[in-house]
Amino acid sequence: MNREISGLSSMATRPLLAELSAHLRLAHGLPVRFESAGGVEIARRVREGAEADLLVLADGALAALEKEGHVLAGTARPLWISQVVAAVPEGSPVPALGSEADLRAVLRSAPRIAYSTGPSGTQLLGLIGRLGLADVLAGRLVQAPPGVPAGSLLSSGRAELAFQQHSELMDLPGVSVVGPLPGDTALSSTFGGGVLASASRPDLAREVLDHLGSDTAAHTARARGMRAAARA
């Protein structure tokens, strides 16, 4: 094989895809390389004609790009689900998060709350609205730049509370994960993959996509803070 299978992905799946790509290269002789950036940035690049074989994004963005013809029809599939978790700076008291009342108290007491430009950020803003706290928290919400983990604002002192995908927060230095949101306030995002219309080797891209949806990939995903969508 004389050419890598190239992929584009959002940051949430970057560590997982790096590990799976190494496995595919060693175990199956499939040279795969993913380039990761903020999901909004990746979607923009695809719409502007970026060429690659595979795309891994949040399911909503992936579906939109398939509808627009940037992803080959019928190839988009759900792969993994990631819970949104709360986190605080390492060394800070870990707040209780066992009920909606706890969550309300945590949100009200946080001077600055970091969230992302990705699906977890959109979901968090919707949740804050449903809880009737949009006005109370309006001046305290800090959005991380595209491609920058919301948790990094904790370690840099720019926020005291952060919400993002578990996969993006679990290995960040200077961050303590509190846990998922309780009960009916729980948030999660589904990430899927598809073959790009610009793919030069769509058959091999489909083969890689099959491997990403395999039991081996599901086991790796669990270690990276996600679970297989088919097993949800």
CYANA upper distance limits for C-alpha pairs under 8 A (distance plus 0.5 A):
  1 MET  CA     30 LEU  CA      8.40
  3 ARG  CA     31 PRO  CA      7.90
  4 GLU  CA     30 LEU  CA      8.21
  4 GLU  CA     31 PRO  CA      5.40
  4 GLU  CA     32 VAL  CA      5.91
  4 GLU  CA     33 ARG  CA      7.21
  5 ILE  CA     30 LEU  CA      8.11
  5 ILE  CA     31 PRO  CA      6.55
  5 ILE  CA     32 VAL  CA      5.14
  5 ILE  CA     33 ARG  CA      6.83
  5 ILE  CA     52 ALA  CA      8.32
  5 ILE  CA     53 ASP  CA      6.71
  5 ILE  CA     54 LEU  CA      8.30
  5 ILE  CA    201 ARG  CA      8.18
  5 ILE  CA    204 LEU  CA      8.02
  5 ILE  CA    205 ALA  CA      7.22
  6 SER  CA     32 VAL  CA      6.40
  6 SER  CA     33 ARG  CA      5.61
  6 SER  CA     34 PHE  CA      6.29
  6 SER  CA     35 GLU  CA      8.32
  6 SER  CA     52 ALA  CA      5.75
  6 SER  CA     53 ASP  CA      5.79
  6 SER  CA     54 LEU  CA      6.91
  7 GLY  CA     32 VAL  CA      8.01
  7 GLY  CA     33 ARG  CA      6.60
  7 GLY  CA     34 PHE  CA      4.81
  7 GLY  CA     35 GLU  CA      6.68
  7 GLY  CA     52 ALA  CA      6.05
  7 GLY  CA     53 ASP  CA      6.10
  7 GLY  CA     54 LEU  CA      4.88
  7 GLY  CA     55 LEU  CA      6.09
  7 GLY  CA     56 VAL  CA      8.09
  8 LEU  CA     34 PHE  CA      5.85
  8 LEU  CA     35 GLU  CA      5.46
  8 LEU  CA     36 SER  CA      6.34
  8 LEU  CA     42 ILE  CA      7.39
  8 LEU  CA     52 ALA  CA      7.41
  8 LEU  CA     54 LEU  CA      6.80
  8 LEU  CA     55 LEU  CA      5.44
  8 LEU  CA     56 VAL  CA      6.82
  9 SER  CA     13 THR  CA      7.43
  9 SER  CA     14 ARG  CA      7.46
  9 SER  CA     34 PHE  CA      7.18
  9 SER  CA     35 GLU  CA      6.75
  9 SER  CA     36 SER  CA      5.23
  9 SER  CA     37 ALA  CA      7.11
  9 SER  CA     39 GLY  CA      7.57
  9 SER  CA     42 ILE  CA      7.27
  9 SER  CA     55 LEU  CA      6.32
  9 SER  CA     56 VAL  CA      5.12
  9 SER  CA     57 LEU  CA      6.21
 10 SER  CA     14 ARG  CA      7.32
 10 SER  CA     36 SER  CA      5.77
 10 SER  CA     37 ALA  CA      5.69
 10 SER  CA     38 GLY  CA      5.65
 10 SER  CA     39 GLY  CA      4.95
 10 SER  CA     42 ILE  CA      7.20
 10 SER  CA     56 VAL  CA      7.29
 10 SER  CA     57 LEU  CA      6.15
 10 SER  CA     58 ALA  CA      8.35
 10 SER  CA    147 GLY  CA      8.34
 11 MET  CA     36 SER  CA      5.99
 11 MET  CA     37 ALA  CA      5.86
 11 MET  CA     38 GLY  CA      6.15
 11 MET  CA     39 GLY  CA      7.48
 11 MET  CA    147 GLY  CA      6.74
 11 MET  CA    168 GLU  CA      8.12
 12 ALA  CA    165 GLN  CA      7.36
 12 ALA  CA    167 SER  CA      6.75
 12 ALA  CA    168 GLU  CA      6.04
 13 THR  CA     17 LEU  CA      6.48
 13 THR  CA     56 VAL  CA      8.36
 13 THR  CA    167 SER  CA      7.88
 14 ARG  CA     18 ALA  CA      6.60
 14 ARG  CA     34 PHE  CA      8.35
 14 ARG  CA     36 SER  CA      6.54
 15 PRO  CA     19 GLU  CA      6.87
 15 PRO  CA    224 ARG  CA      8.09
 16 LEU  CA     20 LEU  CA      6.68
 16 LEU  CA    220 THR  CA      7.69
 16 LEU  CA    221 ALA  CA      6.90
 16 LEU  CA    224 ARG  CA      6.80
 17 LEU  CA     21 SER  CA      6.29
 17 LEU  CA     34 PHE  CA      7.56
 18 ALA  CA     22 ALA  CA      6.84
 18 ALA  CA     33 ARG  CA      8.17
 18 ALA  CA     34 PHE  CA      7.73
 19 GLU  CA     23 HIS  CA      6.91
 19 GLU  CA    220 THR  CA      8.45
 20 LEU  CA     24 LEU  CA      6.65
 20 LEU  CA    212 LEU  CA      7.97
 20 LEU  CA    217 ALA  CA      7.27
 20 LEU  CA    220 THR  CA      8.10
 21 SER  CA     25 ARG  CA      6.70
 21 SER  CA     31 PRO  CA      7.89
 21 SER  CA     32 VAL  CA      5.91
 21 SER  CA     33 ARG  CA      6.98
 21 SER  CA     34 PHE  CA      8.39
 22 ALA  CA     26 LEU  CA      6.78
 22 ALA  CA     32 VAL  CA      8.24
 23 HIS  CA     27 ALA  CA      6.15
 23 HIS  CA     28 HIS  CA      8.09
 24 LEU  CA     28 HIS  CA      5.60
 24 LEU  CA     29 GLY  CA      6.86
 24 LEU  CA     30 LEU  CA      5.85
 24 LEU  CA     31 PRO  CA      7.44
 24 LEU  CA     32 VAL  CA      7.69
 24 LEU  CA    208 VAL  CA      8.45
 24 LEU  CA    211 HIS  CA      8.45
 25 ARG  CA     29 GLY  CA      5.20
 25 ARG  CA     30 LEU  CA      5.10
 25 ARG  CA     31 PRO  CA      5.34
 25 ARG  CA     32 VAL  CA      7.20
 26 LEU  CA     30 LEU  CA      8.15
 30 LEU  CA    208 VAL  CA      8.20
 36 SER  CA     42 ILE  CA      8.21
 37 ALA  CA     41 GLU  CA      6.94
 37 ALA  CA     42 ILE  CA      6.67
 37 ALA  CA    146 PRO  CA      8.26
 37 ALA  CA    147 GLY  CA      5.78
 38 GLY  CA     42 ILE  CA      6.73
 38 GLY  CA    117 THR  CA      8.30
 38 GLY  CA    118 GLY  CA      7.83
 38 GLY  CA    146 PRO  CA      5.48
 38 GLY  CA    147 GLY  CA      4.34
 38 GLY  CA    148 VAL  CA      8.02
 39 GLY  CA     43 ALA  CA      6.66
 39 GLY  CA     57 LEU  CA      7.06
 39 GLY  CA     58 ALA  CA      8.14
 39 GLY  CA    118 GLY  CA      6.73
 39 GLY  CA    146 PRO  CA      8.18
 39 GLY  CA    147 GLY  CA      7.95
 40 VAL  CA     44 ARG  CA      6.73
 40 VAL  CA    117 THR  CA      8.02
 40 VAL  CA    118 GLY  CA      7.62
 40 VAL  CA    146 PRO  CA      7.69
 41 GLU  CA     45 ARG  CA      6.74
 41 GLU  CA    146 PRO  CA      7.74
 42 ILE  CA     46 VAL  CA      6.77
 43 ALA  CA     47 ARG  CA      6.75
 43 ALA  CA     61 ALA  CA      7.70
 43 ALA  CA     65 LEU  CA      8.13
 44 ARG  CA     48 GLU  CA      6.68
 45 ARG  CA     49 GLY  CA      6.88
 45 ARG  CA     50 ALA  CA      5.83
 46 VAL  CA     50 ALA  CA      5.37
 46 VAL  CA     51 GLU  CA      7.88
 46 VAL  CA     70 HIS  CA      7.53
 47 ARG  CA     65 LEU  CA      8.30
 47 ARG  CA     70 HIS  CA      7.59
 50 ALA  CA    198 SER  CA      8.41
 51 GLU  CA    196 LEU  CA      8.50
 51 GLU  CA    198 SER  CA      5.86
 51 GLU  CA    199 ALA  CA      7.40
 52 ALA  CA    196 LEU  CA      7.10
 52 ALA  CA    198 SER  CA      6.63
 52 ALA  CA    199 ALA  CA      6.03
 52 ALA  CA    200 SER  CA      8.23
 53 ASP  CA    195 VAL  CA      6.39
 53 ASP  CA    196 LEU  CA      5.86
 53 ASP  CA    197 ALA  CA      8.29
 53 ASP  CA    198 SER  CA      7.06
 53 ASP  CA    199 ALA  CA      4.49
 53 ASP  CA    200 SER  CA      7.07
 53 ASP  CA    201 ARG  CA      7.32
 53 ASP  CA    202 PRO  CA      7.15
 53 ASP  CA    205 ALA  CA      6.43
 54 LEU  CA    193 GLY  CA      7.57
 54 LEU  CA    194 GLY  CA      6.37
 54 LEU  CA    195 VAL  CA      5.17
 54 LEU  CA    196 LEU  CA      5.90
 54 LEU  CA    199 ALA  CA      7.70
 54 LEU  CA    205 ALA  CA      6.73
 54 LEU  CA    209 LEU  CA      8.37
 55 LEU  CA     62 LEU  CA      8.38
 55 LEU  CA    193 GLY  CA      5.97
 55 LEU  CA    194 GLY  CA      5.90
 55 LEU  CA    195 VAL  CA      6.78
 55 LEU  CA    196 LEU  CA      6.82
 56 VAL  CA     62 LEU  CA      8.00
 56 VAL  CA    191 PHE  CA      7.27
 56 VAL  CA    192 GLY  CA      6.05
 56 VAL  CA    193 GLY  CA      4.78
 56 VAL  CA    194 GLY  CA      7.18
 57 LEU  CA     61 ALA  CA      6.95
 57 LEU  CA     62 LEU  CA      6.20
 57 LEU  CA    191 PHE  CA      5.92
 57 LEU  CA    192 GLY  CA      6.21
 57 LEU  CA    193 GLY  CA      7.03
 58 ALA  CA     62 LEU  CA      6.66
 58 ALA  CA    119 PRO  CA      7.55
 58 ALA  CA    189 SER  CA      7.36
 58 ALA  CA    190 THR  CA      6.28
 58 ALA  CA    191 PHE  CA      4.73
 58 ALA  CA    192 GLY  CA      6.56
 59 ASP  CA     63 ALA  CA      6.47
 59 ASP  CA     78 PRO  CA      7.36
 59 ASP  CA    189 SER  CA      8.41
 59 ASP  CA    190 THR  CA      6.21
 59 ASP  CA    191 PHE  CA      5.75
 59 ASP  CA    192 GLY  CA      5.85
 60 GLY  CA     64 ALA  CA      6.79
 61 ALA  CA     65 LEU  CA      6.80
 62 LEU  CA     66 GLU  CA      6.69
 62 LEU  CA     71 VAL  CA      8.33
 62 LEU  CA     76 ALA  CA      7.69
 62 LEU  CA    192 GLY  CA      7.48
 62 LEU  CA    193 GLY  CA      7.89
 62 LEU  CA    194 GLY  CA      8.09
 63 ALA  CA     67 LYS  CA      6.65
 63 ALA  CA     76 ALA  CA      7.80
 64 ALA  CA     68 GLU  CA      6.76
 65 LEU  CA     69 GLY  CA      6.80
 65 LEU  CA     70 HIS  CA      5.77
 65 LEU  CA     71 VAL  CA      6.46
 66 GLU  CA     70 HIS  CA      6.02
 66 GLU  CA     71 VAL  CA      4.83
 66 GLU  CA     72 LEU  CA      6.96
 66 GLU  CA     73 ALA  CA      6.73
 66 GLU  CA     76 ALA  CA      7.82
 67 LYS  CA     71 VAL  CA      8.22
 67 LYS  CA     73 ALA  CA      8.32
 69 GLY  CA     73 ALA  CA      7.81
 69 GLY  CA    197 ALA  CA      7.57
 70 HIS  CA    196 LEU  CA      6.47
 70 HIS  CA    197 ALA  CA      5.74
 70 HIS  CA    198 SER  CA      8.02
 71 VAL  CA     75 THR  CA      7.89
 71 VAL  CA     76 ALA  CA      7.85
 71 VAL  CA    194 GLY  CA      6.77
 71 VAL  CA    195 VAL  CA      6.20
 71 VAL  CA    196 LEU  CA      4.79
 71 VAL  CA    197 ALA  CA      5.49
 72 LEU  CA     76 ALA  CA      8.16
 72 LEU  CA    194 GLY  CA      7.72
 72 LEU  CA    195 VAL  CA      6.22
 72 LEU  CA    196 LEU  CA      6.24
 72 LEU  CA    197 ALA  CA      5.57
 75 THR  CA    193 GLY  CA      8.31
 75 THR  CA    194 GLY  CA      5.53
 75 THR  CA    195 VAL  CA      6.39
 75 THR  CA    206 ARG  CA      8.21
 76 ALA  CA    192 GLY  CA      7.22
 76 ALA  CA    193 GLY  CA      5.97
 76 ALA  CA    194 GLY  CA      4.56
 76 ALA  CA    195 VAL  CA      7.54
 77 ARG  CA    192 GLY  CA      5.85
 77 ARG  CA    193 GLY  CA      6.12
 77 ARG  CA    194 GLY  CA      6.93
 78 PRO  CA    190 THR  CA      7.21
 78 PRO  CA    191 PHE  CA      6.52
 78 PRO  CA    192 GLY  CA      4.51
 78 PRO  CA    193 GLY  CA      7.02
 78 PRO  CA    229 ALA  CA      6.47
 78 PRO  CA    230 ALA  CA      8.15
 79 LEU  CA    190 THR  CA      7.80
 79 LEU  CA    191 PHE  CA      6.30
 79 LEU  CA    192 GLY  CA      5.23
 79 LEU  CA    193 GLY  CA      7.13
 79 LEU  CA    212 LEU  CA      7.66
 79 LEU  CA    213 GLY  CA      6.27
 79 LEU  CA    228 ALA  CA      6.41
 79 LEU  CA    229 ALA  CA      5.71
 79 LEU  CA    230 ALA  CA      7.84
 80 TRP  CA    190 THR  CA      6.26
 80 TRP  CA    191 PHE  CA      5.80
 80 TRP  CA    192 GLY  CA      7.22
 80 TRP  CA    218 ALA  CA      8.35
 80 TRP  CA    221 ALA  CA      7.86
 80 TRP  CA    226 MET  CA      6.65
 80 TRP  CA    227 ARG  CA      5.91
 80 TRP  CA    228 ALA  CA      4.93
 80 TRP  CA    229 ALA  CA      5.08
 80 TRP  CA    230 ALA  CA      8.46
 81 ILE  CA    188 SER  CA      7.16
 81 ILE  CA    189 SER  CA      6.10
 81 ILE  CA    190 THR  CA      4.86
 81 ILE  CA    191 PHE  CA      6.65
 81 ILE  CA    226 MET  CA      6.00
 81 ILE  CA    227 ARG  CA      5.83
 81 ILE  CA    228 ALA  CA      6.71
 81 ILE  CA    229 ALA  CA      5.99
 81 ILE  CA    232 ALA  CA      8.12
 82 SER  CA    165 GLN  CA      6.45
 82 SER  CA    166 HIS  CA      6.95
 82 SER  CA    167 SER  CA      7.40
 82 SER  CA    188 SER  CA      5.96
 82 SER  CA    189 SER  CA      5.86
 82 SER  CA    190 THR  CA      6.93
 82 SER  CA    191 PHE  CA      8.32
 82 SER  CA    225 GLY  CA      7.17
 82 SER  CA    226 MET  CA      5.16
 82 SER  CA    227 ARG  CA      7.21
 83 GLN  CA    165 GLN  CA      6.21
 83 GLN  CA    166 HIS  CA      6.36
 83 GLN  CA    180 PRO  CA      7.17
 83 GLN  CA    186 ALA  CA      8.30
 83 GLN  CA    187 LEU  CA      6.53
 83 GLN  CA    188 SER  CA      4.63
 83 GLN  CA    189 SER  CA      6.95
 83 GLN  CA    225 GLY  CA      8.40
 83 GLN  CA    226 MET  CA      7.72
 84 VAL  CA    120 SER  CA      6.88
 84 VAL  CA    163 PHE  CA      6.99
 84 VAL  CA    164 GLN  CA      5.63
 84 VAL  CA    165 GLN  CA      4.89
 84 VAL  CA    166 HIS  CA      6.23
 84 VAL  CA    180 PRO  CA      6.57
 84 VAL  CA    181 LEU  CA      7.72
 84 VAL  CA    186 ALA  CA      7.94
 84 VAL  CA    187 LEU  CA      5.86
 84 VAL  CA    188 SER  CA      5.80
 84 VAL  CA    189 SER  CA      7.99
 85 VAL  CA    163 PHE  CA      6.12
 85 VAL  CA    164 GLN  CA      6.29
 85 VAL  CA    165 GLN  CA      6.64
 85 VAL  CA    166 HIS  CA      6.08
 85 VAL  CA    177 VAL  CA      7.52
 85 VAL  CA    178 VAL  CA      7.50
 85 VAL  CA    179 GLY  CA      5.66
 85 VAL  CA    180 PRO  CA      4.74
 85 VAL  CA    181 LEU  CA      6.69
 86 ALA  CA    161 LEU  CA      7.54
 86 ALA  CA    162 ALA  CA      6.15
 86 ALA  CA    163 PHE  CA      5.12
 86 ALA  CA    164 GLN  CA      7.40
 86 ALA  CA    177 VAL  CA      6.59
 86 ALA  CA    178 VAL  CA      5.86
 86 ALA  CA    179 GLY  CA      6.19
 86 ALA  CA    180 PRO  CA      6.85
 86 ALA  CA    181 LEU  CA      7.59
 87 ALA  CA    151 GLY  CA      7.67
 87 ALA  CA    161 LEU  CA      6.34
 87 ALA  CA    162 ALA  CA      5.70
 87 ALA  CA    163 PHE  CA      6.88
 87 ALA  CA    169 LEU  CA      8.14
 87 ALA  CA    175 VAL  CA      7.08
 87 ALA  CA    176 SER  CA      5.98
 87 ALA  CA    177 VAL  CA      4.74
 87 ALA  CA    178 VAL  CA      5.54
 87 ALA  CA    179 GLY  CA      7.77
 88 VAL  CA     92 SER  CA      7.07
 88 VAL  CA     94 VAL  CA      7.63
 88 VAL  CA    154 LEU  CA      7.05
 88 VAL  CA    160 GLU  CA      6.39
 88 VAL  CA    161 LEU  CA      5.42
 88 VAL  CA    162 ALA  CA      6.94
 88 VAL  CA    175 VAL  CA      6.47
 88 VAL  CA    176 SER  CA      5.88
 88 VAL  CA    177 VAL  CA      7.05
 88 VAL  CA    178 VAL  CA      7.49
 89 PRO  CA    154 LEU  CA      5.68
 89 PRO  CA    155 SER  CA      6.43
 89 PRO  CA    160 GLU  CA      6.95
 89 PRO  CA    161 LEU  CA      7.94
 89 PRO  CA    174 GLY  CA      6.42
 89 PRO  CA    175 VAL  CA      5.26
 89 PRO  CA    176 SER  CA      6.39
 90 GLU  CA    155 SER  CA      8.16
 90 GLU  CA    174 GLY  CA      5.36
 90 GLU  CA    175 VAL  CA      5.15
 90 GLU  CA    176 SER  CA      5.45
 91 GLY  CA    176 SER  CA      8.24
 94 VAL  CA    176 SER  CA      8.43
 94 VAL  CA    178 VAL  CA      6.85
 95 PRO  CA    106 VAL  CA      7.46
 95 PRO  CA    178 VAL  CA      7.72
 96 ALA  CA    102 ASP  CA      6.62
 96 ALA  CA    103 LEU  CA      8.47
 97 LEU  CA    102 ASP  CA      5.67
 97 LEU  CA    103 LEU  CA      6.22
 97 LEU  CA    106 VAL  CA      8.37
 97 LEU  CA    178 VAL  CA      8.00
 97 LEU  CA    179 GLY  CA      7.90
 97 LEU  CA    181 LEU  CA      7.35
 97 LEU  CA    182 PRO  CA      7.00
 98 GLY  CA    102 ASP  CA      6.75
 98 GLY  CA    103 LEU  CA      8.26
 98 GLY  CA    181 LEU  CA      8.40
 98 GLY  CA    182 PRO  CA      6.14
 99 SER  CA    103 LEU  CA      6.94
 99 SER  CA    182 PRO  CA      5.79
 99 SER  CA    183 GLY  CA      7.23
100 GLU  CA    104 ARG  CA      6.68
100 GLU  CA    182 PRO  CA      6.67
100 GLU  CA    183 GLY  CA      7.62
100 GLU  CA    184 ASP  CA      8.43
100 GLU  CA    185 THR  CA      7.43
101 ALA  CA    105 ALA  CA      6.73
102 ASP  CA    106 VAL  CA      6.66
103 LEU  CA    107 LEU  CA      6.63
103 LEU  CA    181 LEU  CA      7.92
103 LEU  CA    182 PRO  CA      8.08
104 ARG  CA    108 ARG  CA      6.59
104 ARG  CA    131 LEU  CA      8.35
105 ALA  CA    109 SER  CA      6.58
106 VAL  CA    110 ALA  CA      6.74
107 LEU  CA    113 ILE  CA      8.29
107 LEU  CA    137 LEU  CA      8.33
108 ARG  CA    136 VAL  CA      8.16
108 ARG  CA    137 LEU  CA      7.80
110 ALA  CA    160 GLU  CA      6.72
110 ALA  CA    161 LEU  CA      6.85
111 PRO  CA    140 ARG  CA      6.64
111 PRO  CA    159 ALA  CA      7.91
111 PRO  CA    160 GLU  CA      7.11
112 ARG  CA    140 ARG  CA      5.15
112 ARG  CA    141 LEU  CA      6.39
112 ARG  CA    142 VAL  CA      7.10
112 ARG  CA    158 ARG  CA      7.90
112 ARG  CA    159 ALA  CA      5.22
112 ARG  CA    160 GLU  CA      6.09
112 ARG  CA    161 LEU  CA      7.02
113 ILE  CA    140 ARG  CA      6.51
113 ILE  CA    141 LEU  CA      5.37
113 ILE  CA    142 VAL  CA      6.23
113 ILE  CA    159 ALA  CA      6.10
113 ILE  CA    160 GLU  CA      6.77
113 ILE  CA    161 LEU  CA      5.34
113 ILE  CA    162 ALA  CA      6.00
113 ILE  CA    163 PHE  CA      8.31
114 ALA  CA    141 LEU  CA      6.57
114 ALA  CA    142 VAL  CA      5.20
114 ALA  CA    143 GLN  CA      6.19
114 ALA  CA    144 ALA  CA      7.14
114 ALA  CA    150 ALA  CA      6.01
114 ALA  CA    151 GLY  CA      7.79
114 ALA  CA    153 LEU  CA      7.19
114 ALA  CA    154 LEU  CA      8.31
114 ALA  CA    159 ALA  CA      6.37
114 ALA  CA    160 GLU  CA      8.26
114 ALA  CA    161 LEU  CA      6.64
114 ALA  CA    162 ALA  CA      4.93
114 ALA  CA    163 PHE  CA      6.94
115 TYR  CA    120 SER  CA      8.00
115 TYR  CA    121 GLY  CA      5.63
115 TYR  CA    124 LEU  CA      8.09
115 TYR  CA    141 LEU  CA      7.88
115 TYR  CA    142 VAL  CA      6.86
115 TYR  CA    143 GLN  CA      5.56
115 TYR  CA    144 ALA  CA      6.63
115 TYR  CA    150 ALA  CA      5.78
115 TYR  CA    162 ALA  CA      6.40
115 TYR  CA    163 PHE  CA      5.93
115 TYR  CA    164 GLN  CA      6.94
116 SER  CA    120 SER  CA      7.06
116 SER  CA    121 GLY  CA      5.12
116 SER  CA    122 THR  CA      8.43
116 SER  CA    143 GLN  CA      6.07
116 SER  CA    144 ALA  CA      5.72
116 SER  CA    145 PRO  CA      7.82
116 SER  CA    146 PRO  CA      7.84
116 SER  CA    148 VAL  CA      8.26
116 SER  CA    149 PRO  CA      7.43
116 SER  CA    150 ALA  CA      5.97
116 SER  CA    163 PHE  CA      8.22
116 SER  CA    164 GLN  CA      7.17
117 THR  CA    121 GLY  CA      6.08
117 THR  CA    122 THR  CA      7.71
117 THR  CA    143 GLN  CA      7.25
117 THR  CA    144 ALA  CA      7.24
117 THR  CA    145 PRO  CA      7.44
117 THR  CA    146 PRO  CA      6.28
118 GLY  CA    122 THR  CA      7.14
118 GLY  CA    146 PRO  CA      8.33
119 PRO  CA    123 GLN  CA      6.60
119 PRO  CA    189 SER  CA      7.21
120 SER  CA    124 LEU  CA      6.52
120 SER  CA    163 PHE  CA      7.90
120 SER  CA    164 GLN  CA      6.11
120 SER  CA    165 GLN  CA      7.01
120 SER  CA    187 LEU  CA      8.08
120 SER  CA    188 SER  CA      7.83
120 SER  CA    189 SER  CA      7.37
121 GLY  CA    125 LEU  CA      6.78
121 GLY  CA    163 PHE  CA      8.03
121 GLY  CA    164 GLN  CA      7.58
122 THR  CA    126 GLY  CA      6.86
123 GLN  CA    127 LEU  CA      6.66
123 GLN  CA    187 LEU  CA      7.51
124 LEU  CA    128 ILE  CA      6.63
124 LEU  CA    163 PHE  CA      8.06
124 LEU  CA    187 LEU  CA      8.35
125 LEU  CA    129 GLY  CA      6.75
125 LEU  CA    134 ALA  CA      8.31
126 GLY  CA    130 ARG  CA      6.78
127 LEU  CA    131 LEU  CA      6.65
127 LEU  CA    185 THR  CA      7.60
128 ILE  CA    132 GLY  CA      6.88
128 ILE  CA    133 LEU  CA      5.88
128 ILE  CA    134 ALA  CA      6.13
129 GLY  CA    133 LEU  CA      6.41
129 GLY  CA    134 ALA  CA      5.59
133 LEU  CA    137 LEU  CA      6.53
134 ALA  CA    138 ALA  CA      6.24
137 LEU  CA    141 LEU  CA      6.94
142 VAL  CA    159 ALA  CA      7.86
143 GLN  CA    150 ALA  CA      7.89
144 ALA  CA    148 VAL  CA      6.42
144 ALA  CA    149 PRO  CA      7.23
144 ALA  CA    150 ALA  CA      5.83
144 ALA  CA    153 LEU  CA      7.82
148 VAL  CA    152 SER  CA      7.78
149 PRO  CA    153 LEU  CA      8.14
149 PRO  CA    164 GLN  CA      8.29
149 PRO  CA    168 GLU  CA      7.14
149 PRO  CA    169 LEU  CA      7.94
150 ALA  CA    154 LEU  CA      8.11
150 ALA  CA    162 ALA  CA      6.60
150 ALA  CA    163 PHE  CA      7.41
150 ALA  CA    164 GLN  CA      6.97
151 GLY  CA    155 SER  CA      7.57
151 GLY  CA    162 ALA  CA      6.31
151 GLY  CA    163 PHE  CA      8.03
151 GLY  CA    164 GLN  CA      7.96
151 GLY  CA    168 GLU  CA      8.46
151 GLY  CA    169 LEU  CA      6.48
151 GLY  CA    172 LEU  CA      7.59
151 GLY  CA    175 VAL  CA      7.19
152 SER  CA    156 SER  CA      6.73
152 SER  CA    172 LEU  CA      7.84
152 SER  CA    175 VAL  CA      8.45
153 LEU  CA    157 GLY  CA      6.62
153 LEU  CA    158 ARG  CA      5.44
153 LEU  CA    159 ALA  CA      5.96
153 LEU  CA    162 ALA  CA      8.34
154 LEU  CA    158 ARG  CA      6.48
154 LEU  CA    159 ALA  CA      5.47
154 LEU  CA    160 GLU  CA      6.27
154 LEU  CA    161 LEU  CA      7.33
154 LEU  CA    162 ALA  CA      7.55
154 LEU  CA    174 GLY  CA      7.93
154 LEU  CA    175 VAL  CA      7.26
155 SER  CA    173 PRO  CA      7.86
155 SER  CA    174 GLY  CA      5.56
155 SER  CA    175 VAL  CA      6.95
164 GLN  CA    168 GLU  CA      7.35
164 GLN  CA    169 LEU  CA      7.26
165 GLN  CA    169 LEU  CA      7.04
165 GLN  CA    188 SER  CA      8.15
165 GLN  CA    189 SER  CA      8.30
166 HIS  CA    170 MET  CA      6.21
166 HIS  CA    225 GLY  CA      6.17
166 HIS  CA    226 MET  CA      8.10
167 SER  CA    171 ASP  CA      8.32
167 SER  CA    224 ARG  CA      6.19
167 SER  CA    225 GLY  CA      5.30
167 SER  CA    226 MET  CA      7.13
168 GLU  CA    172 LEU  CA      7.95
169 LEU  CA    175 VAL  CA      7.89
169 LEU  CA    177 VAL  CA      7.59
170 MET  CA    175 VAL  CA      8.50
170 MET  CA    177 VAL  CA      7.23
170 MET  CA    225 GLY  CA      7.94
180 PRO  CA    186 ALA  CA      7.11
180 PRO  CA    187 LEU  CA      8.36
181 LEU  CA    185 THR  CA      6.33
181 LEU  CA    186 ALA  CA      5.04
181 LEU  CA    187 LEU  CA      7.32
182 PRO  CA    186 ALA  CA      6.00
190 THR  CA    229 ALA  CA      7.63
193 GLY  CA    209 LEU  CA      7.36
194 GLY  CA    209 LEU  CA      7.69
195 VAL  CA    199 ALA  CA      7.32
195 VAL  CA    202 PRO  CA      7.10
195 VAL  CA    205 ALA  CA      6.74
195 VAL  CA    206 ARG  CA      7.12
195 VAL  CA    209 LEU  CA      8.39
196 LEU  CA    202 PRO  CA      8.41
199 ALA  CA    205 ALA  CA      8.12
201 ARG  CA    205 ALA  CA      6.74
202 PRO  CA    206 ARG  CA      6.59
203 ASP  CA    207 GLU  CA      6.91
204 LEU  CA    208 VAL  CA      6.78
205 ALA  CA    209 LEU  CA      6.68
206 ARG  CA    210 ASP  CA      6.72
207 GLU  CA    211 HIS  CA      6.99
208 VAL  CA    212 LEU  CA      6.82
209 LEU  CA    213 GLY  CA      6.96
210 ASP  CA    214 SER  CA      6.89
211 HIS  CA    216 THR  CA      8.40
211 HIS  CA    217 ALA  CA      7.45
212 LEU  CA    217 ALA  CA      6.02
213 GLY  CA    217 ALA  CA      6.78
213 GLY  CA    218 ALA  CA      7.59
213 GLY  CA    228 ALA  CA      8.18
214 SER  CA    218 ALA  CA      6.81
215 ASP  CA    219 HIS  CA      6.80
216 THR  CA    220 THR  CA      6.95
217 ALA  CA    221 ALA  CA      6.51
218 ALA  CA    222 ARG  CA      6.86
218 ALA  CA    227 ARG  CA      6.89
218 ALA  CA    228 ALA  CA      5.66
219 HIS  CA    223 ALA  CA      7.30
220 THR  CA    224 ARG  CA      7.02
221 ALA  CA    225 GLY  CA      6.92
221 ALA  CA    226 MET  CA      5.54
221 ALA  CA    227 ARG  CA      6.26
221 ALA  CA    228 ALA  CA      7.51
222 ARG  CA    226 MET  CA      5.47
222 ARG  CA    227 ARG  CA      5.73
222 ARG  CA    228 ALA  CA      8.32
227 ARG  CA    231 ARG  CA      7.78
227 ARG  CA    232 ALA  CA      7.62
228 ALA  CA    232 ALA  CA      7.06
